[in-house]
């Protein structure tokens, strides 16, 4: 198996993880991943990238069955207003494609916020940097590695 940037960074920092590969046939959304991996959808998180009018970029990691609340996200990053990054700009900014965007190993480090529901989990799943590949990792290990924080960033 070819290692992604995210996996190499976890290895370098001695972060324990399990790698889970799944078929991309039939869909790659969070519910699809949960079903294919036999995990609860609340533990399968997605990575979203946003930007401000000043071209500051922010990363948000949230349960795949929830929506990002842009107002809460802006507040969490002390920004007036943020918008979703257009999908066509994702690869050039992060080095990752839609459906395979990991909060670890982007071309540059961006301020990252993980939804507070992950804080008490012993593990959760995030993309390992490739479509069809997830990494099972402790949220606190991940937030410490990327210098992130836990906040309520989801729509109620």
Rosetta constraint file for C-alpha pairs under 8 A:
AtomPair CA 3 CA 7 HARMONIC 5.89 0.50
AtomPair CA 3 CA 8 HARMONIC 6.42 0.50
AtomPair CA 4 CA 8 HARMONIC 6.26 0.50
AtomPair CA 4 CA 128 HARMONIC 6.92 0.50
AtomPair CA 4 CA 129 HARMONIC 5.90 0.50
AtomPair CA 4 CA 130 HARMONIC 7.20 0.50
AtomPair CA 5 CA 9 HARMONIC 6.18 0.50
AtomPair CA 5 CA 104 HARMONIC 7.58 0.50
AtomPair CA 5 CA 105 HARMONIC 5.16 0.50
AtomPair CA 5 CA 106 HARMONIC 7.85 0.50
AtomPair CA 5 CA 129 HARMONIC 7.00 0.50
AtomPair CA 6 CA 10 HARMONIC 6.35 0.50
AtomPair CA 6 CA 102 HARMONIC 6.85 0.50
AtomPair CA 6 CA 103 HARMONIC 7.96 0.50
AtomPair CA 6 CA 104 HARMONIC 4.92 0.50
AtomPair CA 6 CA 105 HARMONIC 4.70 0.50
AtomPair CA 6 CA 128 HARMONIC 5.84 0.50
AtomPair CA 6 CA 129 HARMONIC 5.99 0.50
AtomPair CA 7 CA 11 HARMONIC 6.16 0.50
AtomPair CA 7 CA 128 HARMONIC 6.46 0.50
AtomPair CA 7 CA 129 HARMONIC 7.93 0.50
AtomPair CA 8 CA 12 HARMONIC 6.07 0.50
AtomPair CA 9 CA 13 HARMONIC 6.18 0.50
AtomPair CA 9 CA 104 HARMONIC 7.45 0.50
AtomPair CA 9 CA 105 HARMONIC 6.79 0.50
AtomPair CA 10 CA 14 HARMONIC 6.04 0.50
AtomPair CA 10 CA 15 HARMONIC 4.99 0.50
AtomPair CA 10 CA 16 HARMONIC 7.34 0.50
AtomPair CA 10 CA 17 HARMONIC 7.83 0.50
AtomPair CA 11 CA 15 HARMONIC 6.13 0.50
AtomPair CA 11 CA 16 HARMONIC 7.78 0.50
AtomPair CA 13 CA 145 HARMONIC 7.92 0.50
AtomPair CA 15 CA 141 HARMONIC 6.86 0.50
AtomPair CA 16 CA 137 HARMONIC 6.71 0.50
AtomPair CA 16 CA 138 HARMONIC 7.96 0.50
AtomPair CA 17 CA 135 HARMONIC 6.26 0.50
AtomPair CA 17 CA 136 HARMONIC 5.39 0.50
AtomPair CA 17 CA 137 HARMONIC 4.79 0.50
AtomPair CA 17 CA 138 HARMONIC 7.68 0.50
AtomPair CA 18 CA 135 HARMONIC 5.61 0.50
AtomPair CA 18 CA 136 HARMONIC 4.99 0.50
AtomPair CA 18 CA 137 HARMONIC 6.83 0.50
AtomPair CA 19 CA 128 HARMONIC 7.66 0.50
AtomPair CA 19 CA 133 HARMONIC 7.05 0.50
AtomPair CA 19 CA 134 HARMONIC 5.97 0.50
AtomPair CA 19 CA 135 HARMONIC 4.65 0.50
AtomPair CA 19 CA 136 HARMONIC 6.34 0.50
AtomPair CA 20 CA 37 HARMONIC 7.59 0.50
AtomPair CA 20 CA 133 HARMONIC 5.74 0.50
AtomPair CA 20 CA 134 HARMONIC 5.14 0.50
AtomPair CA 20 CA 135 HARMONIC 6.02 0.50
AtomPair CA 20 CA 136 HARMONIC 7.38 0.50
AtomPair CA 21 CA 132 HARMONIC 5.52 0.50
AtomPair CA 21 CA 133 HARMONIC 4.43 0.50
AtomPair CA 21 CA 134 HARMONIC 6.30 0.50
AtomPair CA 22 CA 33 HARMONIC 7.36 0.50
AtomPair CA 22 CA 36 HARMONIC 6.45 0.50
AtomPair CA 22 CA 37 HARMONIC 6.91 0.50
AtomPair CA 22 CA 132 HARMONIC 5.07 0.50
AtomPair CA 22 CA 133 HARMONIC 6.34 0.50
AtomPair CA 23 CA 36 HARMONIC 7.56 0.50
AtomPair CA 23 CA 132 HARMONIC 6.01 0.50
AtomPair CA 24 CA 28 HARMONIC 5.69 0.50
AtomPair CA 24 CA 131 HARMONIC 7.35 0.50
AtomPair CA 24 CA 132 HARMONIC 5.62 0.50
AtomPair CA 26 CA 32 HARMONIC 7.66 0.50
AtomPair CA 27 CA 32 HARMONIC 5.84 0.50
AtomPair CA 27 CA 33 HARMONIC 7.99 0.50
AtomPair CA 28 CA 32 HARMONIC 5.65 0.50
AtomPair CA 28 CA 33 HARMONIC 6.07 0.50
AtomPair CA 28 CA 99 HARMONIC 6.61 0.50
AtomPair CA 28 CA 131 HARMONIC 7.57 0.50
AtomPair CA 28 CA 132 HARMONIC 7.36 0.50
AtomPair CA 29 CA 33 HARMONIC 6.19 0.50
AtomPair CA 29 CA 64 HARMONIC 7.55 0.50
AtomPair CA 29 CA 99 HARMONIC 7.50 0.50
AtomPair CA 30 CA 34 HARMONIC 6.06 0.50
AtomPair CA 30 CA 41 HARMONIC 6.59 0.50
AtomPair CA 30 CA 44 HARMONIC 6.11 0.50
AtomPair CA 30 CA 45 HARMONIC 7.11 0.50
AtomPair CA 30 CA 46 HARMONIC 7.15 0.50
AtomPair CA 30 CA 64 HARMONIC 4.83 0.50
AtomPair CA 30 CA 65 HARMONIC 6.64 0.50
AtomPair CA 31 CA 35 HARMONIC 6.14 0.50
AtomPair CA 31 CA 41 HARMONIC 5.83 0.50
AtomPair CA 31 CA 64 HARMONIC 7.23 0.50
AtomPair CA 31 CA 65 HARMONIC 7.08 0.50
AtomPair CA 32 CA 36 HARMONIC 6.11 0.50
AtomPair CA 33 CA 37 HARMONIC 5.98 0.50
AtomPair CA 33 CA 41 HARMONIC 7.97 0.50
AtomPair CA 33 CA 44 HARMONIC 7.42 0.50
AtomPair CA 34 CA 38 HARMONIC 5.69 0.50
AtomPair CA 34 CA 39 HARMONIC 4.83 0.50
AtomPair CA 34 CA 40 HARMONIC 5.86 0.50
AtomPair CA 34 CA 41 HARMONIC 5.06 0.50
AtomPair CA 34 CA 44 HARMONIC 6.39 0.50
AtomPair CA 35 CA 39 HARMONIC 6.59 0.50
AtomPair CA 35 CA 40 HARMONIC 7.91 0.50
AtomPair CA 35 CA 41 HARMONIC 7.82 0.50
AtomPair CA 39 CA 43 HARMONIC 7.11 0.50
AtomPair CA 39 CA 44 HARMONIC 7.55 0.50
AtomPair CA 40 CA 44 HARMONIC 7.12 0.50
AtomPair CA 41 CA 63 HARMONIC 7.42 0.50
AtomPair CA 41 CA 64 HARMONIC 6.93 0.50
AtomPair CA 41 CA 65 HARMONIC 6.75 0.50
AtomPair CA 42 CA 63 HARMONIC 5.52 0.50
AtomPair CA 42 CA 64 HARMONIC 7.05 0.50
AtomPair CA 42 CA 65 HARMONIC 6.85 0.50
AtomPair CA 43 CA 63 HARMONIC 6.49 0.50
AtomPair CA 43 CA 118 HARMONIC 7.69 0.50
AtomPair CA 43 CA 123 HARMONIC 7.67 0.50
AtomPair CA 43 CA 124 HARMONIC 4.85 0.50
AtomPair CA 43 CA 125 HARMONIC 6.00 0.50
AtomPair CA 44 CA 63 HARMONIC 5.88 0.50
AtomPair CA 44 CA 64 HARMONIC 5.89 0.50
AtomPair CA 44 CA 124 HARMONIC 6.23 0.50
AtomPair CA 44 CA 125 HARMONIC 4.79 0.50
AtomPair CA 44 CA 126 HARMONIC 6.40 0.50
AtomPair CA 45 CA 61 HARMONIC 6.21 0.50
AtomPair CA 45 CA 62 HARMONIC 5.06 0.50
AtomPair CA 45 CA 63 HARMONIC 4.18 0.50
AtomPair CA 45 CA 64 HARMONIC 4.82 0.50
AtomPair CA 45 CA 124 HARMONIC 7.24 0.50
AtomPair CA 45 CA 125 HARMONIC 5.85 0.50
AtomPair CA 45 CA 126 HARMONIC 5.31 0.50
AtomPair CA 45 CA 127 HARMONIC 7.92 0.50
AtomPair CA 46 CA 61 HARMONIC 5.55 0.50
AtomPair CA 46 CA 62 HARMONIC 5.54 0.50
AtomPair CA 46 CA 63 HARMONIC 6.15 0.50
AtomPair CA 46 CA 64 HARMONIC 5.11 0.50
AtomPair CA 46 CA 126 HARMONIC 6.35 0.50
AtomPair CA 46 CA 127 HARMONIC 7.28 0.50
AtomPair CA 47 CA 59 HARMONIC 6.84 0.50
AtomPair CA 47 CA 60 HARMONIC 5.71 0.50
AtomPair CA 47 CA 61 HARMONIC 4.55 0.50
AtomPair CA 47 CA 62 HARMONIC 6.76 0.50
AtomPair CA 47 CA 101 HARMONIC 6.13 0.50
AtomPair CA 47 CA 102 HARMONIC 6.27 0.50
AtomPair CA 47 CA 103 HARMONIC 6.26 0.50
AtomPair CA 47 CA 126 HARMONIC 7.50 0.50
AtomPair CA 47 CA 127 HARMONIC 7.70 0.50
AtomPair CA 48 CA 59 HARMONIC 5.72 0.50
AtomPair CA 48 CA 60 HARMONIC 5.14 0.50
AtomPair CA 48 CA 61 HARMONIC 6.35 0.50
AtomPair CA 48 CA 84 HARMONIC 7.66 0.50
AtomPair CA 48 CA 101 HARMONIC 7.91 0.50
AtomPair CA 49 CA 57 HARMONIC 6.98 0.50
AtomPair CA 49 CA 58 HARMONIC 5.77 0.50
AtomPair CA 49 CA 59 HARMONIC 4.61 0.50
AtomPair CA 49 CA 60 HARMONIC 6.35 0.50
AtomPair CA 49 CA 84 HARMONIC 6.30 0.50
AtomPair CA 49 CA 85 HARMONIC 5.70 0.50
AtomPair CA 49 CA 90 HARMONIC 7.74 0.50
AtomPair CA 50 CA 57 HARMONIC 5.65 0.50
AtomPair CA 50 CA 58 HARMONIC 5.21 0.50
AtomPair CA 50 CA 59 HARMONIC 6.36 0.50
AtomPair CA 50 CA 60 HARMONIC 7.90 0.50
AtomPair CA 50 CA 82 HARMONIC 6.26 0.50
AtomPair CA 50 CA 83 HARMONIC 5.38 0.50
AtomPair CA 50 CA 84 HARMONIC 4.35 0.50
AtomPair CA 50 CA 85 HARMONIC 4.77 0.50
AtomPair CA 51 CA 55 HARMONIC 5.73 0.50
AtomPair CA 51 CA 56 HARMONIC 5.36 0.50
AtomPair CA 51 CA 57 HARMONIC 4.35 0.50
AtomPair CA 51 CA 58 HARMONIC 6.07 0.50
AtomPair CA 51 CA 82 HARMONIC 5.37 0.50
AtomPair CA 51 CA 83 HARMONIC 5.52 0.50
AtomPair CA 51 CA 84 HARMONIC 6.46 0.50
AtomPair CA 51 CA 85 HARMONIC 6.10 0.50
AtomPair CA 52 CA 56 HARMONIC 5.24 0.50
AtomPair CA 52 CA 57 HARMONIC 6.63 0.50
AtomPair CA 52 CA 79 HARMONIC 7.36 0.50
AtomPair CA 52 CA 80 HARMONIC 7.96 0.50
AtomPair CA 52 CA 81 HARMONIC 6.09 0.50
AtomPair CA 52 CA 82 HARMONIC 4.52 0.50
AtomPair CA 52 CA 83 HARMONIC 6.40 0.50
AtomPair CA 53 CA 81 HARMONIC 7.51 0.50
AtomPair CA 53 CA 82 HARMONIC 7.22 0.50
AtomPair CA 57 CA 110 HARMONIC 6.20 0.50
AtomPair CA 57 CA 111 HARMONIC 7.39 0.50
AtomPair CA 58 CA 77 HARMONIC 7.73 0.50
AtomPair CA 58 CA 110 HARMONIC 5.58 0.50
AtomPair CA 58 CA 111 HARMONIC 5.22 0.50
AtomPair CA 58 CA 112 HARMONIC 6.00 0.50
AtomPair CA 59 CA 103 HARMONIC 7.09 0.50
AtomPair CA 59 CA 110 HARMONIC 6.40 0.50
AtomPair CA 59 CA 111 HARMONIC 6.19 0.50
AtomPair CA 59 CA 112 HARMONIC 4.57 0.50
AtomPair CA 59 CA 113 HARMONIC 6.35 0.50
AtomPair CA 60 CA 73 HARMONIC 7.84 0.50
AtomPair CA 60 CA 112 HARMONIC 5.71 0.50
AtomPair CA 60 CA 113 HARMONIC 4.95 0.50
AtomPair CA 60 CA 114 HARMONIC 5.82 0.50
AtomPair CA 60 CA 115 HARMONIC 7.63 0.50
AtomPair CA 61 CA 103 HARMONIC 7.33 0.50
AtomPair CA 61 CA 112 HARMONIC 7.59 0.50
AtomPair CA 61 CA 113 HARMONIC 6.27 0.50
AtomPair CA 61 CA 114 HARMONIC 4.59 0.50
AtomPair CA 61 CA 115 HARMONIC 6.18 0.50
AtomPair CA 62 CA 66 HARMONIC 6.95 0.50
AtomPair CA 62 CA 67 HARMONIC 7.91 0.50
AtomPair CA 62 CA 68 HARMONIC 7.43 0.50
AtomPair CA 62 CA 114 HARMONIC 6.05 0.50
AtomPair CA 62 CA 115 HARMONIC 5.07 0.50
AtomPair CA 62 CA 153 HARMONIC 7.71 0.50
AtomPair CA 62 CA 154 HARMONIC 7.34 0.50
AtomPair CA 63 CA 115 HARMONIC 7.42 0.50
AtomPair CA 66 CA 154 HARMONIC 6.36 0.50
AtomPair CA 66 CA 155 HARMONIC 7.04 0.50
AtomPair CA 67 CA 154 HARMONIC 5.59 0.50
AtomPair CA 67 CA 155 HARMONIC 5.67 0.50
AtomPair CA 68 CA 73 HARMONIC 7.26 0.50
AtomPair CA 68 CA 153 HARMONIC 5.98 0.50
AtomPair CA 68 CA 154 HARMONIC 4.65 0.50
AtomPair CA 68 CA 155 HARMONIC 5.99 0.50
AtomPair CA 69 CA 73 HARMONIC 6.04 0.50
AtomPair CA 69 CA 153 HARMONIC 5.67 0.50
AtomPair CA 69 CA 154 HARMONIC 4.91 0.50
AtomPair CA 69 CA 155 HARMONIC 4.82 0.50
AtomPair CA 70 CA 74 HARMONIC 5.99 0.50
AtomPair CA 70 CA 81 HARMONIC 7.57 0.50
AtomPair CA 70 CA 82 HARMONIC 6.40 0.50
AtomPair CA 70 CA 83 HARMONIC 7.05 0.50
AtomPair CA 70 CA 153 HARMONIC 7.66 0.50
AtomPair CA 71 CA 75 HARMONIC 6.22 0.50
AtomPair CA 71 CA 81 HARMONIC 7.04 0.50
AtomPair CA 71 CA 82 HARMONIC 7.79 0.50
AtomPair CA 72 CA 76 HARMONIC 6.10 0.50
AtomPair CA 72 CA 152 HARMONIC 7.09 0.50
AtomPair CA 72 CA 153 HARMONIC 5.16 0.50
AtomPair CA 72 CA 154 HARMONIC 7.32 0.50
AtomPair CA 73 CA 77 HARMONIC 6.39 0.50
AtomPair CA 73 CA 82 HARMONIC 7.66 0.50
AtomPair CA 73 CA 153 HARMONIC 5.22 0.50
AtomPair CA 74 CA 78 HARMONIC 5.98 0.50
AtomPair CA 74 CA 79 HARMONIC 4.84 0.50
AtomPair CA 74 CA 80 HARMONIC 6.03 0.50
AtomPair CA 74 CA 81 HARMONIC 5.56 0.50
AtomPair CA 74 CA 82 HARMONIC 5.83 0.50
AtomPair CA 75 CA 79 HARMONIC 6.04 0.50
AtomPair CA 75 CA 80 HARMONIC 7.24 0.50
AtomPair CA 76 CA 113 HARMONIC 7.60 0.50
AtomPair CA 76 CA 151 HARMONIC 6.76 0.50
AtomPair CA 76 CA 153 HARMONIC 7.48 0.50
AtomPair CA 77 CA 111 HARMONIC 7.71 0.50
AtomPair CA 85 CA 89 HARMONIC 6.82 0.50
AtomPair CA 85 CA 90 HARMONIC 6.97 0.50
AtomPair CA 86 CA 90 HARMONIC 6.90 0.50
AtomPair CA 87 CA 98 HARMONIC 6.91 0.50
AtomPair CA 89 CA 93 HARMONIC 6.26 0.50
AtomPair CA 90 CA 94 HARMONIC 5.88 0.50
AtomPair CA 90 CA 95 HARMONIC 7.33 0.50
AtomPair CA 90 CA 96 HARMONIC 6.69 0.50
AtomPair CA 90 CA 97 HARMONIC 6.44 0.50
AtomPair CA 90 CA 98 HARMONIC 7.15 0.50
AtomPair CA 91 CA 95 HARMONIC 4.61 0.50
AtomPair CA 91 CA 96 HARMONIC 4.88 0.50
AtomPair CA 91 CA 97 HARMONIC 5.28 0.50
AtomPair CA 91 CA 98 HARMONIC 7.88 0.50
AtomPair CA 92 CA 96 HARMONIC 7.98 0.50
AtomPair CA 93 CA 106 HARMONIC 7.95 0.50
AtomPair CA 93 CA 107 HARMONIC 6.83 0.50
AtomPair CA 93 CA 108 HARMONIC 7.96 0.50
AtomPair CA 94 CA 101 HARMONIC 7.85 0.50
AtomPair CA 94 CA 106 HARMONIC 4.65 0.50
AtomPair CA 94 CA 107 HARMONIC 5.05 0.50
AtomPair CA 94 CA 108 HARMONIC 6.95 0.50
AtomPair CA 95 CA 106 HARMONIC 5.97 0.50
AtomPair CA 95 CA 107 HARMONIC 5.84 0.50
AtomPair CA 96 CA 100 HARMONIC 6.10 0.50
AtomPair CA 96 CA 101 HARMONIC 4.95 0.50
AtomPair CA 96 CA 102 HARMONIC 7.31 0.50
AtomPair CA 96 CA 106 HARMONIC 7.20 0.50
AtomPair CA 96 CA 129 HARMONIC 6.45 0.50
AtomPair CA 96 CA 130 HARMONIC 7.47 0.50
AtomPair CA 97 CA 101 HARMONIC 5.83 0.50
AtomPair CA 97 CA 130 HARMONIC 7.64 0.50
AtomPair CA 97 CA 131 HARMONIC 7.86 0.50
AtomPair CA 98 CA 131 HARMONIC 7.98 0.50
AtomPair CA 99 CA 127 HARMONIC 7.84 0.50
AtomPair CA 99 CA 130 HARMONIC 7.52 0.50
AtomPair CA 99 CA 131 HARMONIC 5.46 0.50
AtomPair CA 100 CA 127 HARMONIC 5.71 0.50
AtomPair CA 100 CA 128 HARMONIC 7.07 0.50
AtomPair CA 100 CA 129 HARMONIC 4.93 0.50
AtomPair CA 100 CA 130 HARMONIC 4.29 0.50
AtomPair CA 100 CA 131 HARMONIC 4.28 0.50
AtomPair CA 100 CA 132 HARMONIC 7.48 0.50
AtomPair CA 100 CA 133 HARMONIC 7.60 0.50
AtomPair CA 101 CA 127 HARMONIC 6.05 0.50
AtomPair CA 101 CA 128 HARMONIC 7.63 0.50
AtomPair CA 101 CA 129 HARMONIC 5.35 0.50
AtomPair CA 101 CA 130 HARMONIC 7.03 0.50
AtomPair CA 102 CA 106 HARMONIC 7.36 0.50
AtomPair CA 102 CA 126 HARMONIC 6.56 0.50
AtomPair CA 102 CA 127 HARMONIC 4.78 0.50
AtomPair CA 102 CA 128 HARMONIC 5.67 0.50
AtomPair CA 102 CA 129 HARMONIC 4.83 0.50
AtomPair CA 102 CA 130 HARMONIC 8.00 0.50
AtomPair CA 103 CA 112 HARMONIC 7.62 0.50
AtomPair CA 103 CA 126 HARMONIC 7.75 0.50
AtomPair CA 103 CA 127 HARMONIC 7.71 0.50
AtomPair CA 103 CA 146 HARMONIC 7.82 0.50
AtomPair CA 104 CA 128 HARMONIC 7.98 0.50
AtomPair CA 104 CA 129 HARMONIC 7.88 0.50
AtomPair CA 104 CA 146 HARMONIC 6.80 0.50
AtomPair CA 105 CA 109 HARMONIC 7.75 0.50
AtomPair CA 105 CA 129 HARMONIC 7.93 0.50
AtomPair CA 109 CA 146 HARMONIC 7.78 0.50
AtomPair CA 111 CA 147 HARMONIC 7.61 0.50
AtomPair CA 111 CA 148 HARMONIC 6.49 0.50
AtomPair CA 112 CA 146 HARMONIC 7.36 0.50
AtomPair CA 112 CA 147 HARMONIC 7.32 0.50
AtomPair CA 112 CA 148 HARMONIC 4.75 0.50
AtomPair CA 112 CA 149 HARMONIC 6.76 0.50
AtomPair CA 113 CA 148 HARMONIC 5.47 0.50
AtomPair CA 113 CA 149 HARMONIC 5.06 0.50
AtomPair CA 113 CA 150 HARMONIC 5.73 0.50
AtomPair CA 113 CA 151 HARMONIC 6.50 0.50
AtomPair CA 114 CA 118 HARMONIC 7.21 0.50
AtomPair CA 114 CA 143 HARMONIC 7.49 0.50
AtomPair CA 114 CA 148 HARMONIC 7.09 0.50
AtomPair CA 114 CA 149 HARMONIC 6.09 0.50
AtomPair CA 114 CA 150 HARMONIC 4.84 0.50
AtomPair CA 114 CA 151 HARMONIC 6.35 0.50
AtomPair CA 114 CA 153 HARMONIC 7.93 0.50
AtomPair CA 115 CA 119 HARMONIC 7.75 0.50
AtomPair CA 115 CA 150 HARMONIC 5.52 0.50
AtomPair CA 115 CA 151 HARMONIC 5.25 0.50
AtomPair CA 115 CA 152 HARMONIC 5.43 0.50
AtomPair CA 115 CA 153 HARMONIC 5.81 0.50
AtomPair CA 115 CA 154 HARMONIC 7.18 0.50
AtomPair CA 116 CA 150 HARMONIC 4.73 0.50
AtomPair CA 116 CA 151 HARMONIC 4.78 0.50
AtomPair CA 116 CA 152 HARMONIC 5.37 0.50
AtomPair CA 116 CA 153 HARMONIC 7.85 0.50
AtomPair CA 117 CA 121 HARMONIC 7.53 0.50
AtomPair CA 117 CA 152 HARMONIC 7.87 0.50
AtomPair CA 118 CA 123 HARMONIC 7.94 0.50
AtomPair CA 118 CA 124 HARMONIC 7.05 0.50
AtomPair CA 118 CA 139 HARMONIC 6.06 0.50
AtomPair CA 118 CA 150 HARMONIC 7.82 0.50
AtomPair CA 119 CA 139 HARMONIC 6.24 0.50
AtomPair CA 119 CA 140 HARMONIC 6.63 0.50
AtomPair CA 119 CA 150 HARMONIC 6.67 0.50
AtomPair CA 121 CA 138 HARMONIC 7.29 0.50
AtomPair CA 121 CA 139 HARMONIC 6.86 0.50
AtomPair CA 122 CA 138 HARMONIC 5.58 0.50
AtomPair CA 122 CA 139 HARMONIC 7.18 0.50
AtomPair CA 123 CA 136 HARMONIC 6.25 0.50
AtomPair CA 123 CA 137 HARMONIC 5.16 0.50
AtomPair CA 123 CA 138 HARMONIC 4.28 0.50
AtomPair CA 123 CA 139 HARMONIC 6.06 0.50
AtomPair CA 124 CA 136 HARMONIC 5.53 0.50
AtomPair CA 124 CA 137 HARMONIC 5.73 0.50
AtomPair CA 124 CA 138 HARMONIC 6.35 0.50
AtomPair CA 124 CA 139 HARMONIC 6.43 0.50
AtomPair CA 125 CA 134 HARMONIC 6.13 0.50
AtomPair CA 125 CA 135 HARMONIC 5.48 0.50
AtomPair CA 125 CA 136 HARMONIC 4.56 0.50
AtomPair CA 125 CA 137 HARMONIC 6.42 0.50
AtomPair CA 126 CA 134 HARMONIC 5.57 0.50
AtomPair CA 126 CA 135 HARMONIC 5.60 0.50
AtomPair CA 126 CA 136 HARMONIC 6.84 0.50
AtomPair CA 126 CA 137 HARMONIC 7.90 0.50
AtomPair CA 127 CA 131 HARMONIC 7.58 0.50
AtomPair CA 127 CA 133 HARMONIC 6.19 0.50
AtomPair CA 127 CA 134 HARMONIC 4.43 0.50
AtomPair CA 127 CA 135 HARMONIC 6.05 0.50
AtomPair CA 128 CA 133 HARMONIC 5.55 0.50
AtomPair CA 128 CA 134 HARMONIC 4.77 0.50
AtomPair CA 128 CA 135 HARMONIC 5.19 0.50
AtomPair CA 129 CA 133 HARMONIC 7.14 0.50
AtomPair CA 129 CA 134 HARMONIC 7.80 0.50
AtomPair CA 130 CA 134 HARMONIC 7.89 0.50
AtomPair CA 137 CA 141 HARMONIC 7.33 0.50
AtomPair CA 137 CA 142 HARMONIC 7.08 0.50
AtomPair CA 138 CA 142 HARMONIC 6.40 0.50
AtomPair CA 139 CA 143 HARMONIC 6.08 0.50
AtomPair CA 140 CA 144 HARMONIC 6.08 0.50
AtomPair CA 141 CA 145 HARMONIC 6.12 0.50
AtomPair CA 142 CA 146 HARMONIC 6.27 0.50
AtomPair CA 143 CA 147 HARMONIC 5.74 0.50
AtomPair CA 143 CA 148 HARMONIC 4.76 0.50
AtomPair CA 143 CA 149 HARMONIC 6.11 0.50
AtomPair CA 143 CA 150 HARMONIC 7.81 0.50
AtomPair CA 144 CA 148 HARMONIC 6.50 0.50
